[in-house]
Amino acid sequence: MASPLPTNASCPCGQTNARQKPLTYAACCGRYVEHFDATPAPDAPSLMRSRYTAFVAERADYLQATWHASTRPVTLDFEVGAKWLGLEVRAHRTTGGDRAEVEFVARYRTGGRAVRLHETSRFVREGGRWFYVDGDIDGKKAA
């Protein structure tokens, strides 16, 4: 599936280099989103950032492929007209050898109103690949 994101554009996840210059989509999340089979995200924070980017690009294929089979929904629907505004990764921690959590805030606008999604996501590594399992939104388990 072709991405609607230009490879030389700034990555939607907002990652910067050592000089605080935004990384391009190709140099950041694009390498995971576009090449999941060959290049899986190396850690939970990278997977979280790439999943945010996949939401921006409406890449259901990538989101499904990186969602753990035990909690993966059958289908994904994107909110019509949602405009993603930014991502802030607040914290990440290892919770075991193959488990991790990432706390983030994602902002978007829909229907003329601003939405702030604050989630602590749980990830697991299986077979050398990280997968999103589930998360708590504003301290409550996400459905």
C-alpha positions in Angstrom: 0.0 0.0 0.0 1.4 3.4 -1.0 1.7 5.9 1.8 0.1 9.3 1.6 3.1 10.7 3.4 6.0 12.1 1.3 9.2 10.4 2.3 11.1 13.7 2.6 8.5 15.4 4.8 8.9 15.8 8.5 7.8 12.7 10.3 4.4 13.2 12.0 5.6 11.7 15.3 7.8 14.8 15.8 11.1 12.9 16.4 14.2 15.2 16.0 17.9 14.5 15.6 20.7 15.7 18.0 20.5 19.2 16.5 16.7 19.3 17.2 16.0 19.2 13.4 12.9 17.1 12.6 13.6 13.7 11.1 12.0 12.9 7.7 9.3 10.3 7.4 11.8 8.0 5.5 14.5 8.3 8.2 12.1 7.9 11.1 8.8 6.0 11.2 8.6 5.4 7.4 11.2 2.7 7.6 8.9 0.7 9.9 5.5 1.6 8.5 6.5 1.0 4.9 8.8 -2.1 5.5 7.3 -3.8 8.5 8.2 -7.3 7.3 11.8 -6.4 6.8 12.3 -3.7 9.4 10.3 -4.0 12.6 10.5 -1.3 15.2 13.5 -2.0 17.5 11.7 -1.0 20.8 8.4 -0.1 22.3 8.8 3.7 22.0 9.7 3.4 18.3 6.7 1.2 17.7 4.4 3.6 19.6 5.7 6.5 17.4 5.3 4.5 14.2 1.7 3.6 15.2 0.9 7.2 15.8 2.3 8.0 12.3 0.2 5.1 10.9 -2.9 6.7 12.4 -2.0 10.0 10.7 -1.6 8.1 7.4 -4.6 5.9 8.0 -2.5 2.8 7.5 -4.8 0.1 8.9 -2.5 -2.6 7.5 0.4 -1.5 9.7 -1.8 -1.0 12.8 -3.2 -4.4 12.4 0.2 -6.0 11.8 1.6 -4.4 15.0 -1.4 -5.1 17.2 -1.0 -8.2 19.4 -3.2 -11.1 18.2 -4.8 -11.4 21.7 -6.3 -7.9 21.6 -6.4 -7.0 17.8 -9.7 -5.8 16.5 -11.1 -7.4 13.4 -11.4 -4.1 11.6 -10.2 -0.5 12.2 -12.2 2.6 11.4 -10.6 6.0 11.2 -12.5 9.1 12.4 -13.5 11.0 9.3 -12.0 14.4 9.1 -9.6 13.9 12.0 -6.5 16.1 11.7 -3.6 14.9 13.9 -1.7 17.8 15.5 1.2 16.2 17.4 2.6 13.6 19.7 4.4 13.9 23.0 6.1 10.8 24.4 6.1 11.5 28.1 7.8 8.3 29.5 8.7 4.8 28.7 9.8 1.9 30.9 10.6 -1.7 30.6 8.3 -3.8 32.8 10.0 -7.1 32.1 12.5 -8.6 29.6 9.9 -8.6 26.8 7.4 -6.1 28.1 7.3 -2.3 28.2 5.0 0.7 28.7 4.9 4.0 26.9 3.0 7.0 28.2 2.1 9.6 25.5 -0.3 12.4 24.6 -1.6 12.6 21.1 -3.5 15.7 20.0 -6.0 15.9 17.1 -8.9 18.0 15.9 -12.2 16.7 14.7 -15.5 18.4 14.0 -14.1 21.7 15.1 -13.0 20.5 18.5 -9.6 19.7 19.9 -9.1 16.3 21.4 -6.2 15.3 23.8 -5.6 11.5 24.1 -3.5 10.7 27.1 -2.6 6.9 27.2 -0.2 4.6 28.8 0.2 1.7 26.3 1.5 -1.8 27.0 3.7 -3.6 24.6 5.1 -7.1 24.3 8.0 -8.5 22.3 7.5 -11.9 20.6 9.7 -13.4 18.0 11.9 -10.3 18.0 9.0 -8.0 17.2 7.2 -5.5 19.4 3.4 -5.5 19.5 0.9 -3.1 21.0 -1.3 -5.0 23.5 -3.6 -2.4 25.2 -3.5 0.7 27.2 -5.1 2.9 29.9 -6.6 6.2 28.7 -6.5 8.9 31.4 -6.0 6.1 34.0 -8.8 3.8 32.7 -8.4 0.7 30.7 -9.1 1.3 27.0 -11.8 -0.7 25.3 
